Amino acid sequence: MRRPREGRRSLGRPFAWFWASYAVSALGTRLAFDAFPLIAIMVLDAGPTQVSALAAAGLAVGAAVAVPLGPWVDLHRKRPVMIGMDLVRFAVLMSVPLAFTFGLLTFVQLLIVSVVVATADISFGAASGAYLKAIVRPADLLAANARLESTTWTTTVLGPPLGGAAIGMFGPVITVIMNAVSFLLSALGIRAIATQESAPRAARQRQRLGDLLEGWRYLLGHPILRPLFLNTILVNGLIMVASPLLAVLMLGDLGFAPWQYGLAFALPCVGGLIGSWLSRRLVGRFGRDAVMLTAGTLRVCWPIGLAFIGPGTWGLLLVIVVQFGLVTCIGVYNPLLATWRLDQTPTDRVARVLTAWSVTSKATTATMTALWGLLAAVTSPRTAVAIAGLLLLLTPLLLPWRRPTDPTSRPHPHSTAGV
């Protein structure tokens, strides 16, 4: 009898429900991409300052509020936490169309909802990372993360165009309803997982102030996670700072139509699917260390090309090619990073580590985006994009080029994987 192909083997019914829940909530989030800024502009007549504040508030304040939730999540079963965070997001998002229907929607409400959703996002992500480690065998973590990564890029390709069409037909509030319903469906999917989750070891009944910093202490004290953490935070920030500047450059100075701008960033997301599909296959052939370091280096070589965008067809093709190369490398790298991070983190610290990682990433991105906005105002959007691209070329120096062994052969001494 023929053996089934390894890439198609089942990871079990619990992961199937987990994956389905992730897919539906990810699609809902992508359908509602930029829904709040559009509502602020189209419904509340908000200006640029208010729209910028709306984007920054959810990111920064949500990250700050989520800090104490990391230790709390570690001390509780993850499945109820995930269901609770989904229901919180469903409830607060549904408050927007309800207020809109009765003519009570305000900008302050949008700010509050943005903060609550951002906080719930971080807490859900911390709990889901720990839960994934509980329902998937250590040997299958890379396969699981690759499937989640491919789902992320699939919804990124499909969600914004479908959401844009829905907004054009029914207005921006409809996508908020879709997003809210997706979280309700996600909660039902997670509720359907039949696997019994063991209770966390309750070493302390109450949290201590030092627990809030435990995630950062672990990350900064780990010889491999520390450089990966610093590298990822800086790379993500430098990539994201270019996003609003490219919108100004392409839609303003270069005269691209909105549909061309959308196409330039949606079409290359197919590269994320290709990269996530290749990730496990490349590891099987070349080893995790080599693939991770190579993909981690190559992903930062592309963005400098965005500084050379010109008008017309060739300028559009340049953006598509650069973004395709960037996203493909990210698609290879991200599952490896997620797997390594779970492999090297003890089960009872996963939520705190993931919370610290997410909070730092969001806060850093918000701060750098504001700084690059000032830099673009002093120089020009093209110059600011070029500086970000040049700095990205230096970030591979932060990767862990020296490591004692491949993580697949010997886990970190504090890891509880397989116990």
C-alpha positions in Angstrom: 0.0 0.0 0.0 1.3 3.4 -0.9 2.2 5.8 1.9 0.3 9.1 1.8 2.3 12.1 0.9 3.8 13.6 4.0 2.6 17.1 3.1 -1.0 15.9 3.1 -1.1 13.9 6.3 -3.7 14.8 8.8 -2.7 16.6 12.0 -5.8 15.4 13.8 -9.4 16.6 14.3 -8.5 19.2 17.0 -6.1 21.0 14.7 -8.7 20.8 11.9 -11.2 22.7 14.0 -8.4 25.1 15.1 -7.4 25.7 11.5 -11.0 26.2 10.4 -11.5 28.8 13.2 -8.3 30.6 12.3 -9.3 30.7 8.6 -12.8 32.1 9.2 -11.6 34.8 11.6 -8.6 35.7 9.3 -11.0 36.1 6.4 -13.3 38.3 8.4 -10.4 40.5 9.4 -9.2 40.9 5.8 -12.7 41.6 4.6 -12.8 44.5 7.1 -9.4 45.8 6.1 -9.3 49.6 6.7 -13.0 49.5 7.6 -12.6 51.9 10.6 -10.7 54.6 8.7 -13.3 54.4 6.0 -16.2 54.7 8.5 -14.4 57.6 10.1 -14.0 59.4 6.8 -17.3 58.5 5.1 -19.7 58.5 8.1 -18.1 60.8 10.7 -16.3 63.2 8.3 -13.0 62.7 10.1 -9.9 64.5 8.9 -6.4 63.1 8.4 -5.3 63.8 12.0 -8.3 61.8 13.4 -7.8 59.0 11.0 -4.1 58.7 12.0 -5.0 58.8 15.6 -7.5 56.0 15.1 -4.9 53.8 13.5 -2.3 54.5 16.1 -4.5 54.3 19.2 -5.7 50.7 18.7 -2.1 49.6 18.1 -0.4 51.5 20.9 -3.0 51.5 23.7 -4.1 47.9 22.9 -0.5 46.8 23.2 -0.1 48.5 26.6 -3.4 47.1 28.0 -2.4 43.6 26.9 0.8 43.5 28.9 -0.7 42.2 32.2 -2.8 39.7 30.3 0.2 37.5 29.3 0.8 36.1 32.8 -3.0 35.8 33.3 -3.3 33.7 30.2 -0.5 31.4 31.2 -2.3 30.6 34.5 -5.6 29.6 32.7 -6.8 27.0 30.2 -6.2 28.4 26.8 -9.3 27.2 25.0 -11.8 29.2 27.3 -9.5 32.2 26.9 -9.6 32.0 23.1 -13.4 31.6 23.1 -13.7 34.5 25.5 -11.6 36.8 23.3 -13.5 35.8 20.2 -16.8 36.7 22.0 -15.4 40.0 23.2 -14.4 40.9 19.7 -17.8 39.9 18.4 -19.6 42.0 21.0 -17.6 45.2 20.6 -17.6 45.1 16.8 -21.3 44.6 16.7 -21.7 47.7 18.8 -20.6 49.7 15.7 -23.4 48.8 13.3 -25.9 49.0 16.2 -24.8 52.5 17.0 -24.7 53.4 13.3 -28.3 52.2 12.8 -29.6 54.4 15.6 -27.5 57.4 14.6 -25.4 57.2 17.8 -22.0 56.3 16.3 -19.1 58.6 17.4 -15.4 58.8 16.8 -14.8 58.0 20.5 -16.6 54.8 20.1 -14.4 53.8 17.2 -11.4 54.5 19.3 -12.6 52.4 22.2 -13.6 49.5 19.9 -10.1 49.7 18.2 -8.4 49.4 21.6 -10.5 46.6 22.8 -10.1 44.6 19.6 -6.3 45.1 19.6 -6.1 43.9 23.2 -8.2 40.9 22.5 -6.1 40.2 19.4 -2.9 40.0 21.4 -4.5 37.9 24.1 -6.0 35.5 21.6 -2.7 35.2 19.8 -0.9 34.3 23.0 -3.4 31.7 24.0 -3.7 30.2 20.6 0.1 29.8 20.3 0.2 27.9 23.6 -2.9 25.8 22.6 -1.4 24.9 19.3 1.6 23.5 21.1 -0.8 21.4 23.2 -2.8 19.9 20.4 -0.1 19.3 17.8 2.9 16.9 18.2 6.3 18.7 18.3 7.3 17.0 15.1 4.2 18.4 13.3 4.5 22.0 14.5 6.2 23.2 11.3 3.5 21.6 9.2 0.8 23.2 11.3 2.4 26.7 11.2 3.0 26.4 7.4 -0.8 25.7 6.9 -1.7 28.7 9.1 0.8 30.8 7.1 -0.7 29.7 3.8 -4.2 30.6 5.2 -3.0 34.0 6.2 -1.8 34.8 2.6 -4.9 33.2 1.0 -7.2 35.5 3.0 -4.9 38.4 2.3 -5.4 37.8 -1.4 -9.2 37.3 -1.3 -10.3 39.4 1.6 -9.6 43.1 0.7 -11.1 42.8 -2.9 -14.2 41.1 -1.6 -14.5 43.6 1.2 -14.0 46.5 -1.2 -16.8 45.2 -3.3 -19.1 44.8 -0.3 -18.3 48.3 0.8 -19.1 49.6 -2.6 -22.5 47.9 -2.6 -23.5 48.2 1.0 -21.2 50.8 2.7 -18.3 50.3 5.1 -20.3 49.1 8.1 -21.2 45.8 6.4 -17.6 44.6 6.6 -17.5 45.3 10.3 -20.6 43.0 10.7 -18.8 40.3 8.6 -15.7 40.6 10.8 -17.8 40.3 14.0 -19.7 37.2 12.7 -16.3 35.6 11.8 -15.2 35.8 15.4 -18.5 34.3 16.5 -17.9 31.4 14.1 -14.4 31.1 15.3 -15.6 30.8 18.9 -18.0 28.0 17.8 -15.2 26.2 16.0 -12.9 26.3 19.0 -15.8 25.2 21.2 -16.1 22.1 19.0 -12.6 20.9 19.8 -13.2 17.8 21.9 -9.6 17.5 23.3 -9.4 17.8 27.0 -7.0 20.5 28.0 -5.0 19.9 31.2 -5.0 22.6 33.8 -1.9 24.9 34.0 0.3 24.3 37.0 -0.8 27.0 39.5 2.5 27.8 41.1 1.1 31.1 42.4 -2.4 32.1 43.1 -1.7 35.8 42.5 0.3 37.5 39.9 3.4 39.4 41.0 4.6 42.6 39.4 7.7 40.8 38.1 5.4 38.4 36.1 4.6 41.2 33.7 8.2 41.3 32.5 8.8 37.5 32.5 8.2 37.3 28.7 10.8 39.9 28.0 13.3 38.4 30.5 13.0 35.0 28.8 13.3 36.4 25.3 16.3 38.7 26.1 18.0 35.9 28.1 17.7 33.2 25.4 20.8 33.0 23.2 18.8 32.3 20.0 15.4 33.8 20.6 17.0 37.2 21.6 18.6 37.8 18.1 15.5 36.5 16.4 13.3 38.7 18.5 15.3 41.8 17.9 15.7 41.1 14.2 12.0 40.4 13.6 10.9 43.5 15.5 13.2 45.7 13.5 12.5 44.1 10.2 8.7 44.3 10.6 8.9 47.9 11.7 11.0 49.0 8.7 8.8 47.1 6.3 5.6 48.6 7.8 6.8 52.2 7.9 6.9 52.2 4.1 3.3 51.3 3.7 1.6 54.8 4.2 4.5 56.5 2.4 4.1 54.3 -0.7 0.4 55.1 -0.7 1.2 58.8 -0.8 3.9 58.3 -3.4 1.9 56.0 -5.7 -1.6 57.6 -5.4 -0.3 61.1 -5.3 3.0 61.9 -7.0 3.0 59.1 -9.5 -0.7 59.2 -10.3 -1.6 55.5 -10.0 -5.3 54.7 -9.8 -6.6 53.1 -6.5 -7.3 49.8 -8.3 -3.6 49.7 -9.5 -2.4 50.4 -6.0 -4.6 47.6 -4.7 -3.4 45.2 -7.4 0.2 46.0 -6.7 0.0 44.7 -3.1 -2.7 42.0 -3.4 -1.3 40.0 -6.4 2.1 39.4 -4.8 0.4 37.8 -1.8 0.4 34.6 -3.9 4.1 34.5 -3.1 3.2 33.9 0.5 1.3 30.8 -0.5 4.2 29.6 -2.5 6.7 30.4 0.3 4.6 28.6 3.0 4.2 25.6 0.7 8.0 25.5 0.1 9.0 26.0 3.8 8.8 22.4 5.0 10.2 21.0 1.7 13.2 23.3 1.8 13.8 22.3 5.5 13.7 18.6 4.5 16.4 19.2 1.9 18.7 21.8 3.4 18.0 21.8 7.1 16.1 24.3 9.3 19.2 26.5 10.1 20.2 27.0 6.5 16.7 27.8 5.3 15.9 30.1 8.1 19.0 32.1 7.8 18.8 32.3 4.0 15.1 33.3 3.9 15.7 35.7 6.8 18.4 37.4 4.8 16.7 37.4 1.4 13.5 38.9 2.7 15.2 42.2 3.5 16.9 42.5 0.1 13.8 43.5 -1.8 12.2 46.7 -0.2 15.1 48.9 -1.4 13.7 48.5 -4.9 10.6 50.4 -3.9 12.6 53.6 -3.8 12.9 53.4 -7.6 9.2 53.3 -8.5 8.3 55.3 -11.5 5.0 56.1 -13.2 3.2 53.9 -15.7 3.3 50.2 -16.4 6.9 49.6 -15.6 6.6 51.3 -12.2 3.6 49.1 -11.4 5.5 45.9 -12.5 8.4 46.9 -10.3 6.2 47.1 -7.2 4.6 43.7 -8.0 8.0 42.0 -8.5 9.5 43.5 -5.4 6.5 42.7 -3.3 6.3 39.2 -4.7 10.0 38.5 -3.8 9.5 40.0 -0.3 6.3 38.1 0.5 7.6 34.8 -0.9 10.7 35.0 1.4 8.4 35.9 4.4 6.2 33.0 3.6 9.2 30.6 3.9 10.6 32.3 7.0 7.5 32.9 9.2 6.5 29.2 9.8 10.1 28.4 10.7 10.2 31.4 13.2 6.9 30.4 14.7 7.9 26.8 15.1 11.3 27.6 16.6 9.7 30.1 19.0 7.3 27.4 20.3 10.1 24.7 20.4 12.3 26.9 22.6 9.6 28.2 25.0 8.4 26.2 28.0 4.7 25.5 27.9 4.0 27.4 31.0 5.6 30.6 29.6 4.3 30.5 26.0 1.6 33.1 26.5 3.9 35.5 28.3 6.5 35.2 25.6 4.1 35.6 22.7 2.4 38.6 24.5 5.8 40.3 25.0 6.7 39.6 21.4 3.4 41.0 20.0 3.3 44.0 22.3 6.9 45.0 21.4 6.2 44.5 17.7 3.0 46.7 17.7 4.6 49.4 19.9 7.7 49.5 17.8 5.8 49.6 14.5 3.6 52.5 15.8 6.6 54.5 17.0 8.6 53.9 13.8 5.7 54.8 11.6 5.3 58.1 13.3 9.0 58.8 13.0 9.1 57.9 9.3 6.1 60.2 8.8 8.2 63.1 10.2 11.2 62.0 8.1 9.1 62.0 4.9 7.8 65.5 5.8 11.4 66.8 6.2 12.7 65.0 3.1 10.2 63.2 0.8 8.3 60.0 0.8 10.7 58.4 -1.7 13.7 59.4 0.4 12.1 57.9 3.6 11.3 54.7 1.8 14.9 54.5 0.5 16.3 55.0 4.1 14.1 52.2 5.4 15.3 49.9 2.6 18.9 50.7 3.3 18.5 50.0 7.0 16.8 46.7 6.3 20.0 45.6 4.5 21.8 45.8 7.8 19.3 43.7 9.8 20.7 40.2 8.9 23.6 41.0 11.2 21.1 40.4 14.1 20.2 36.9 13.0 21.7 34.0 15.1 24.5 33.0 12.7 26.1 31.0 15.5 23.9 28.4 17.1 25.1 25.2 18.8 22.7 22.8 17.1 19.6 22.5 15.0 16.5 22.8 17.2 15.0 19.6 15.6 17.8 17.6 17.1 18.0 19.0 20.6 15.4 21.2 22.3 16.3 24.1 24.6 17.0 22.7 28.1 13.9 24.5 29.6 11.6 23.3 26.9 8.7 21.1 27.9 8.1 19.8 24.4 7.3 16.1 24.4 6.9 16.0 28.2 
